């Protein structure tokens, strides 16, 4: 799973590096404008992750059932769908971008920055969606290292181009957006070229295909939890920004931007692990290896517990340094960011379990339960709390809301994992009944 974790960590660097350069070279208003519009761009980009996560689970299951020809037809069809759908959405969002920034709460100062950044990124939306979609397919192709290399190349190119466009050429926010756009495009174009070339040595290949709407629907429903989880993170970001503009103003948006970057890096560990383990679980589910499924479940819970603790401690210790790197030029803003982050980051003790629950049911090709888990966790629990708590305890209620929501979601996650154990055969009782000699401790 290490390659997928590394790949997601490198991918998450794009926005973080943009934020560093924009904040230090273009100022806090440009930084706030970028953070205001990025969640909206992330929502449509997440359509690629939905197609890739749901589709790769279906492809892996089909390989496990011994039908590679159909698996490759599904793969080819989903890539075409991503390109066509991304192109249509890009045109619509480019035209609507000024209105969208105002709807997100931008004032007359932040709106021009947000519109400029959003329009540059939305031009390459099809490639951004492909970038997101191909990441899970690298695991289905049993070639995760190639995805890691591509992600590293994208991350390095983004950092170099940021330094060139923003620090050297002084292009400001536009330079940062252009650097990210080019880097994201590389992550979509290179895999597209590889899987269609003669250099492709994997069992996942482009073939002639028609549109199988049943498989498209299955892939989208199956990947809905990843989509809901991703868009929910961005919708929550939009709501946080809206609340912060009401209570604090642009400084609040900037402080939340720093927290969002740290959270995005940490979440990348869990997302990368989930993307990798999903293919393994799906294959064993298709092959009927119930004992191995239970083993994967236990190992995953241990992994999540360990890294959740490590990342929470790291965040609490290093947040003053991180905040200083972003906004060290503004003492009051830096203090606000440190205070908010130290409250917010306790959520990483818990969120990994909730994210894994959605991935688990995606691997079992139960997209409905997976989506419900992701939807309730974010768009019900967190979205409700972020509006209720500030009304009760004031500004700090915004920062505490994610912790309360994750605790509620953990209760739901545990209930779902246990409730479906017998149905899918991974419960201890089911395995002992099927094969009493198996050790399920």
Beta strands, then each sheet from edge to edge (+ up, - down):
end
